[in-house]
């Protein structure tokens, strides 16, 4: 990450910038602007012709957050079990989905007419009572969710294996694609795209690869901003990092003039239906346009909106094959790869890649239309539901709503359902006409009561629900609505001691007190960056970790000055050649840190648009050049961990100690300095700088300065700690039992 919207927005802005033509980076002894390669304006047009492929590419390795490659929990093979469950559920869904579609198409309008008729017969009271019951249910569910998220660090289950000390064998694939061979992977996607037979598939694969390059560019530059606000990288502040990204994403959506918001439709990220950007039309993989929807709040309008926005999509060719072939080419040439998945030596197959896409699509369907359910309820109308019964499903002509199955059984079922639909509709029209006079009188008679219920119960309950919801928003579990964005979570160097109180006070006020500032050129620097992780950070992730010391040795978060916000990522500022060359050629963390004092707000690697444009130009150069010159490549650490402009890195590891077992039972060499999530915690020494090295070509693990059987010690200590933890848990249970008695 940053979040999916910033990535998609950066891809669009990069394509727009490159489409102007004649892109050339600043030249230097390392980078020659005259190098030959593809026309970057034509590459921009490929992205614009296939925006859904480019958008999915822009989400990049974050797609693999949805791969069920969780590490084993004790003897339980978690990933294998999850994959088995996933395949069963997908098979069940595939079997039932055609019948669900038929129900929605033929009987959905009949069900909606019945709900409206009930509202008419009760003078709208059934709807008012339903709204109040819904608010009460929402409050109870949200209160339960708040109880859980403030007592359990759920995000820790998605933290990095690297920060425990594991090697690549126990990495999740999302870790691998952010922390290992990142530049090689992006360039190989480009190379693999040219190997498909048809021009159409080549262009779609290229659009994906180009979008992926913008993900790399946006991660390298954008994480410097996220980390400066968070107080450290994802590895140390996983929940605060995600919280900041949520708020930055919601903020960028409001500021993006080229985004999908228009004419009051799709006005904010939580109502953006972002999944349309990565949807593929069945058969040809074309994009699916967002439909216009009714913006009112009657039963009919709410139902119509739900149906119009309820689209499904499958991963289009050739993306699953492209990713599978690229993973094989990059990570399976020397054996350094994840081994959690039991099939194909840990490699995700094309079916699992397609499953990742399905889960991502479902996740976006859940999170980016959630805001419609949390808008302030409008006052009741005098005549709320007097519309004539509807006959057609709003989605009847939507992409994917059709059915190409011409089997005899399918045709027979369509015929029977059509007859049933017509008969029921005739009955509903008769009831509507017969009950209309009563409905009008009932609406008039119940209006004072409905208005009283609105002001006495429905509106206060809504505001109470918003207050409960604020805990989930400020813990990173829900996207903020436009009146829930906290300035301290999108701005560098802003005090946020009262951030949570602020989000409560500012409900209904979009971006309170925010104005685009005039920025200084001097970067804001926390001299204790990166801050260590606090064990209870999950209880208050909105709070900057100012009470935590530095993870040694201190580094530079990035070039951004105080009060910088996500706008600084979209100014199309290109890389400064001196800074770029120094960071690209850095072979050690110390060399990258030496560049830190030279950073300025206008002198750095570039912003998300400028650096992405540069990466696209670089990766599309002919390699080697006609004169034999090699086009350089850098494996950037996509989390900007541990500092700005860092390359992929690993811990220096023991060369002599016996290996330690990871949760999968594979042996790994213990780090010379164990990281903060080491098991047990006593292995981590916060007074000692982490001993790390850049994973440059030809650079080998340097080993430990003093190597004294660290692996054996670690193995013994891990076992002892596990026993001690079990004893502590038993003691806690006994103490609780005594307290209860």
N, C-alpha and C positions, 0 to 999 in steps of 0.2 A: 504494500500500500504506500502512499495516501489512498483515500477511499476511492471506490469505483467511479464516482462522478468526476472527481478531479482528473482521474486518468483518462476518461472518455473526453472530457473537455479539453485536456492538454493535447490529445490526439487530433481533435478537430482543429484546434488553434494551430497546431504544427502543420497539418495539411493545408490550411488556409495560407500560412506563411510561405510554405514551399511552392504553392501554386502560383505565387507571384513571379517565380522564375529566377534563374541565374543565381542560385544560392552558392556562395563560396565562403568557407570559414577563413578566419584570420590565419595567415601563413606564418610559418616558423621553420626552424631547421628540422623539426620533427614532422610537421604537417605541411604538405604542398597543395595549395589550392588548385593547381593545374592537373592533379591526378585525374585520370580518365575513369569514367564509370557511367552509370545510368543517369538519365536526365531527371533531376529531383522534381521538376514540375510535373513530369509524367507520373512519377511515383505518387505525388500528391493526388493526381487525378485517379489513380488506381484506388487509393484510400477513399476518395469521395464517391467513386462508382460502386464500391462495396463497403458502405459505412458500417454494416453490421459485423462483417468479418474484421474490419479494422478496430471496431469498438471492443469486440471480444479479445482481439490481440492486445488492446490497451489494458485490459484487465490482467493480462499476462499470467505470470506464475501464481497470482492470487486465485486463479481457477482451481489450483490444487489444494487450497484450503478445504475444499469440499471432497477431497479424496479420503475415504475411510481407512487411512493407513496409521491408525493409532497404535502405540506401543502396547505390548502385552501387559496385563495387570496380574502379576504373579504367574501362576501356571495357566491362566486363561488366555487363549489366543484371540485377543480382542479384534484385531484387524480382520482376521479370517472370518470370525463370527459376524462382524458388521457387513462385510462384503456379501456373505451368504444371505443375511437378512435383506440387504439392499436388492439383491437379484430377485429374491422371492417377491418383495414388494413391487419391484418394477414389472415383473411378470404378471402379478395380480392386477396392477394398474393397466397394463397393456390389454389384458383380457376384459376388464370392466369398462375401460374408457369409451369404447364405441357405444355401449348401452347408456352410459351416463350422458354422452353427447345427444343421443336420441331422446332421452328423457327431457333434457334441457330444451331441445329444439321443439319437441311436440307438446310436452306437458308443462314446461316451465311457464309459458304465458298463462296457462289455465291455473296453475298454483298462485301466480301473482294476482290474477283476477279475483281468486277466492280471498286472498288477504285484503285486497282493496274493498271487497264486498263486506267483509267483517267490519272494517273500519267505517264504512258508510252506515251499516245497520246500528252501530254503537255511537254514531255521531262523532267519530274520531277518538272516542275514549280508549278504545283498544290500542290505538297507536300511542297515545300519551302514556298509558300504563306500561306498554311494552318498552317505551323509551326509558321510563323511570326504572323499570326492572333491569334493563340493560346497563344503566349507569351503576346501579347497586351491584350487579354481578361484576362489572368491570372494576369497581372499587375493591371488592373482596378478592378477586383474582390478582389484582395489582398489589394489594397488601401482602398476599401470600408470596408473590414473586419478590417483593421488597425484602421480606423476611429471609428468603433464601439467599439473595445476592449480597446481603450485608453480613452474612455469616459464613459463606463459602466462597473461596477464590476460584470461581469457575473458569476464568480466563487462564489460570495457571495450567490447565490441561492442554492449552494450545501454545504454551511457551516453548522455547527452543531447546532441543536436545543438546545443542552446542553449549548452552549455559549450564548443563549438568556435567559436561566434560566428555560426552559421547563423541565418537567419530562418525563418519558418513554412514556406517552400517545402520545406525539407529536414528538417522535423520528422517523426518517426514519429507515427502517430495516437495512440499511448499518451502521447507527450510533449504533443501538442496538447490532449488532454483533461485533462491535469494542469496545464497552464501557460497555457491561453488560454480565456477566456470560460467558466470553470467554473461560475459561478453561473447564467449565462444558459442553459447547457446543461441543468442540473438543472431549472430552471423550465420550459424548453421541453419537456422530457420529460413533465412534468405536463400542459402544455397540449396536446401532441400526443396524449396518452392519451385525452383526451375526444373525439377526432375519429373513433375507430373506431365502427363501426355498432352492433355488438351490445354489450349490457351486460356479457356475459362477457368479451369482449375488452377492453373499457374497464377492467374491474376488474383483469384480469391485467396490462395495461399500467400501470395506476396502482400496482399492487403493485411492479412493477419500478421505476417512477419513484421511489416512496417509499424502496425499498431503496437506490437510487442516491443519494438525498439523505443517507442515513445514511453512505454511503461518503464523501461530501464532508465531513460533520461529523466522521467518524472520522479522515480524513486530516488535516484542519486541526488537530485537537487531538492526535491520536495521533502525528503526525510530530514534534511538539514533544518528545515523550518519546523517540522513536527517535533524533532528531537530537542530543538532549542526551547520550544514551549513545554514539552513534556519533562525536561530535566535529564534526559538520557534516551538511549535507543529502546526499541521494542524488547530486546533481550533482557533489559533491566526493569522496564516499566510497561509491561504488556497491556495492562488494563487502561492506564492513563493514556498510553500511546493510541489505543483504539478509540478512546473517548475524544481525544483531540482530533483525530481523523474524522470522526462522525461530525463534529461541529464545523471543521474546515470544509467538509463536503457540502453540508447544508448551506454554509455561507457562500461558497463558490457558486452553487446553483442559483442563488438569488442575484449574484453579480454577473452571471454569464449572459451577455446579450445575445449570444448565438445558441442558447440552450432551448429546450422544448417548451418552456413557458411562453404562452402567447394568448392574448385576449381573455385572461382570467382562467384559462385552462392549464392544468398541470403547474400550479403557481409556486410550489415548493418541493423540495426533494422528497419528503414523505408522501407527496401526492404526484410524483413524477412518472410513475409506471416505468421505471428505468429499464425494465426487462425488454421493452420494445426495442431498445437500442441494440440488443444482442439477439433479437428474434430472427428466425429464418423461415421464410415461406416454404411450405411443403413443395417438393418436386424440384424447384429451381434455386432454392437458397436465397432468393431476393429478400430485401428488407421488408419489414412490416411497419406501416405508418401508424402513428398514434391516431385513434379516432377522436372526433369531436363528441363530447358527452354532455348531457343536460346537467346544469350546475345547481338545480334546485334541490329540495330535500323532501319531496313527496315520496310516497311509497313507490310510485311508478318511476320517478326520476332516479331514485337510489337503485332500484332493480335494473333499470336500463344501463346505468353507469357500471354496475358490477358486471353485467353480461358483456358489455362492450370491451371492458378491460381484462376480461378473463380469457386470455389466449394462451396456448401452449406452443412449445417449439422443441424440436429435436436438433442436435448438433449436425450441421450441414457438412457434407464432404467438401474438401478433403482434410479437415482440421484434425480429426482424431488420428488419421494416418500420419499427417505432418508432424504432430507432436510425438507420436510413438517413434517415428524414424529419427527425429532429431534427438530424442532422449537416448536412443540406441547409439547414435553416432558420437555424442558428446560424452556420455557418462559410462559407457560400457566398453571403453577401449583400454582401461587399465584396472578395472575392478573396484574403483572407489565410488560406490553408489549405495543408496539405501537398500536394506534387505528385509524390511518389515513385512512387505507383502510376500506371501508364500509362493505365488505363482510367478513363473518366468524370471526367476532370480531377482525378485523384488521390483521388476519393471511393471508399471501400470499398462495394461493392454488397451487396445482401442475401445473396448466396451466400457472399461472403467473411466477412460477419458470422457466418453459420452455420458456416463453416469454423473461425473463431476459437473458437466454442463447442466444436466437436468436439475441437480441439487442447487447449483448457483441460480438458475432461472427461477426455481421455486422460492429460494431465499429472497430474491429481489421482488417477486410477486407479493411476498408477505410484508416486506419492510418498506417498499416504496409506493404502496397505496394505503398504508396504515393510517396516514394523516386524515383521510376522509372520515374515519370513525372518531376523530378527536377534534373536529371543528366545533365551535360553540353552536349549540342547537338554536335555530331561529324560533321566534315566537310562533305559536300555532296560527294557521290560516283559518279564516271563517269557514271556507268550504275546501277541505284538504284533499279529498280523494273522489272527485266526481267525474273523472275521466271515463270515457267509454271503454269497455273491456278491450284488451289488446289481443290480437290473433297471432302475431308473428313474434318470434324470438329476435331481439335486436342483433344478435350475433349470427343470424342465419346466413348472411353473406360475407361474414368475416373470414380472413385467411385461416385455413385450418378447420373451418366449421363444416366444410363439405365432406362427402364420403364417396370414395372411388370404388368401394366394394360393391360389385354388381352380382353377388351371389343370390341364389334363389331365396334363401332364408332371409337375407338382409332386405331384399325387395319386399318380401311378404311382411316383415316386421314394420317396414316403413308404411306400407299400405294400411295395416291394421291400426297403427298409431295415428295415421292421418284421419281415418274414420272416427276413432275415439275422440281425437282433438276437435273435429268439426261438431260432433254431437254434444260434447261438453260445452263447447263455445256457444252453441245455440241456446242451451239451458242457461248459461251465464248471462247472455244478452237479455233473455226474457226476465230473469231475476233482476237485472240492472234496471230495466225499464219499469218493472212493477214496483221496485223499491225506491226509485229516484225521488218521488215526492216526500216519502218518509225520511230519506237520507238528508234532504235539504232542511226539513224541519228539525231533525235531530242535530244537525251541525249547528243550527242557530241556537237551539236550546242548550247544548252542551258547551258552547263557546266560552261563556264566563268561567265554567268549571275548568275547562282545559287551560284557559289563560292563567287561572289561579294556580293550578298544578305546575304550570311552567315556571312561574316566578317563585313559588313556594318550595318546589321539590326539584324539578328537572334542571334548572339553571344552577342552583347551589350544588347539586350533586355533580354536575359537570365540572365545576371549579374544584370540588373536592377530589374528583378523579384526576384532574390535571396536577394537583399537588402530589398525589400518590405517584402518578406517572413520572414526576420530576426526578424521583429517586432512580428509576430505571434509565431515564435519559442521562442523568449526571453520573451514572455508573457505566455508561457505554453500551447498554443493552438495547436501547431504542434510538432511532434517529431523532434529532431534535426538530420540532416544527419551527417555523420562522420566528415565533415569539419565545422560543426556548434556547436560541443560540446564545452562548455566553461569550462575551467579548474577551474575557481572560483566557479562554481556551482556543482562541484563534489568533492571538496577538502575542508577539515576543516581548518578554520582560514586563508583563502587566501583573500587578499583584492580584492574587485570586483568593485571598483569605475568605472573602465573602461571596465567592462565586455561586455557591449553592443558594444562599439567601437571595442573590441577585436574580437567579433564574425564576425563583418564585415571585419576586416583586415585579418582574418584567413580563409576566404572562400577559399577552395581548399587545405588547409593545415590541415591534420588530426592530432588532438590532438597536437597543436603547443606547443613547449616548455615543453611537458610533459615527465617526466621520473619517474620511480618508486623510491620514496625517501626512505632513511633509517629513520625510525620513532623513535621519542623519546618515552619513556615509560610514561611520565607525560601527562595526558589529557589536551587538550586545554580547557580553561574555560573562558567563557564570564560571568563576575560576575554580569551582569544585565540580565542573562538568567532566564526565558523566556522573550524576548522583547515583548512589547505591539504592538498591531496592529495599523498601520497607515491608516487613511481613504483613502489616495490616493496611497496605496501600489500597487494597480492594474495598475497604470500608469508606474511603474518602479519596477516590482517584481524581477528583476535581482539584485537589490541593497540590500545589507545586511541592516537590520533595525537598524543601529547603532545610529540613531538620536532619537530612541524611548527608553523610560524608561522601567523599569522592571515591569512585572506583579507580584505583591507581593504574596507570599514571593519568593525570588530567590531560584533556585534549580540547580541540576547538569544535564546537557544534556546527558552526557555519558562518556565513558572511552577513547574516540578517541583523539589522539594527533594532533597537527597542521600538515597539509599536508596529513592526512589520506584520502583515497578515497575508492570507493566501493570494491577494492581488499581486504580490511581488513575483509570483510564479508565472505570470501571464503577460509580461511586458515585452517578450521576444528579445531578451538581452542575450547575446551570444557569449561563448566562452572567451575570457581574457587569455590570449595566447601564452603569456608567461605563467599564469596560474595553471592553465590547462596542461602545458607541457611538464611543469614541475610535478603536478599530481599524477599525470599519466606515467611518467618515468620513475616515480617513487618506487623503490624496491623494498622499503622497510617502513614500519609505522613511524619511526622517528623522522624519516624523510618527508612523509606526508604532514606530520605535525610541524615541521620546520616551515611549511607554507602558511600555516595559520596566521602568523602576525602580518602577513601581506594581504590578507583578505580585506575587502571593502565591499560596501553595498553595491558598488558598480564595477567590481573587479573580482571575478570568481569563475566558477565553471559554467556560468550561464544560468538562466532560469529554465523552467520545465520546457518551454517552447524552443528557446534558443539552443539548449543542450540536446534536446531530442532531434532538432533539425540537423545538428552537427553529427549525431550518431547515425542518422539515416544516410546522410551524405557519405560518411566514412565507411559504413558497412556495405554500401552499394558501389564502392570503387572496385575496379578490376584488381584482383590480387593473385599473383604479383603484377605490378605495373609493367607496361611494355619494356621499360628499361631494366626490369629486374627488381625494382624496389618493392619491399614488402609493406603492405598497409598495416599499421600497428593496430593492436587490439588490447583492451584492458578489461580484466574481470573485476568490475566494480562490486563492492559490497552494497547490495541494494537496500540495506537498512541504514547506510551511513554509520555503521557500527565498527569501531568505537569512536570514530571522529570523521570530520569532513574530508571527503575525497579518499576514504580508505578503500583499498582493494580487498578482495576476498582474503580472509586470514584464518589461521587455525592456531591453537595453542601449541607451543613447543611441548613435545611429549617425550617420555622416557624411552630411551633406546635399548635399555637392558632389563627393565623390570618385567616380570610376567604380566600378561594381559589381565584386565578386569572385565567381568561379564556385564554386558548391557541387559536391558529387560528381555531382549530376544534370545539371550544366551550366546551372543557373539562376543569375542574377545576384542578389547580395544586397549591401546597403550595409554596409561594415565597421563594427564597433563602435568607439567612441571609445577604449574600454579593452578590449583583447582578453582573454577568459577563459583559464583555466589549460590547457584542452585545445586552444588555438589551434594551427593548423598554418601555419608551424613554431612551436615552443615559444618562440622568441625574441620573438615578437609580444607575449607576455604579460609584463607588468611587475608583479611581486608587490609592489613598493613603492608602487604607485599604487592608490587605492581604485577599485573598479568603479563606473563611471558608469552608473547604471540609473535607470529611472523607472517608476512605476506606470501600467499600461494602463487608466486610467480613461476613461470616456466623454468625448469631446471633448478629451482630452489628446493632443497630437501629439509626435512625436519632437523633442526639443529641439536635436538636433545636438551637435556637438563645440565645446568652448570654443576650441580651436586646431585648425583643420582644414587639413591641409597635404597633400592628395592621399594620404590614408591608404590608399585603395583600390588605387591604382596600386602603392604600396609593398608592400602586402600581397600582391598578385598576383605581383609579381616575387619577393618573398621566399619565397612558397609554392613557386614553381617551383624556385628555387635550393635550397631545403631538400630538395625531393624528389630532386634530382640528388645532393645531398650525402649523403642517406640511402642512396641506391643505392651510392655509392662506399664508404660505411662498411660496408655489408653485404658488398660484394665484398672489402674489406680484412679483415673478420672471417673470411670463408670462407678466404681465403689464409692468414691467421694460423693458423687451425685446422688447415689442411692441413699447414703447416710443423711445427706442434706434434705432429701425429700421426706425421709422418715422423721 
